């Protein structure tokens, strides 16, 4: 039997209920495992790196899809995302029933919409990072197959860089400029953005109004998330800070501040 599930809670008490609700995605003991079922073109969020950035308190829907083939055809597909490689020890779970489009008698393209919600199934920052994906396929003969990896997704906390501010302005050539900006990151624990402390950001500069930014310095943010440094003013141009992101947090670049050098 199949039930539609779009998202399930991952917190301690709710997680047990979620596992019970998601039992449809796990073949029962003795269920047929059809080795002829194939999977390719797996994708998460239509992102090259299978990454989803999520805010502090706002839910985010994202797609998980793949193409499946079986000699008897594809009857239905469900996708399971879990935090933890071992299903028995997973502390986070999302399950979605896919909508399948039949390409021919043996092949279907199946797309599910899952929902990540810091108020429901992402209530801890510890759930950021790598999630494992499994597809549960029912073929045309009713056989059930679990397709377990290596299918991965990355659920990351969104980061934000404030407008870069360079002072004083205007500035005389050769004089010092102070350049600062603040980094914050979504906290799923607190349901608000908090300072991102102790992370490396790049101070970048672009001469004039066109062309690429080049990196001048590497700076670490302080306890309040501020990146602050000084540079010598050489010519009119724009300064900004850039954050490359981590395995747990999204990348972000701040808006540049154009400086008039006289």
PyMOL commands that set and color helices and strands:
alter all, ss='L'
color gray80, all
select helices_A, chain A and resi 12-25+87-89+125-127
alter helices_A, ss='H'
color red, helices_A
select strands_A, chain A and resi 38-44+51-54+60-69+74-83+92-97+99-102+107-116+129-139+144-157+159-161+165-167+176-187+192-195+200-207+214-220+226-232+237-243+252-253+257-259
alter strands_A, ss='S'
color yellow, strands_A
deselect
rebuild
show_as cartoon
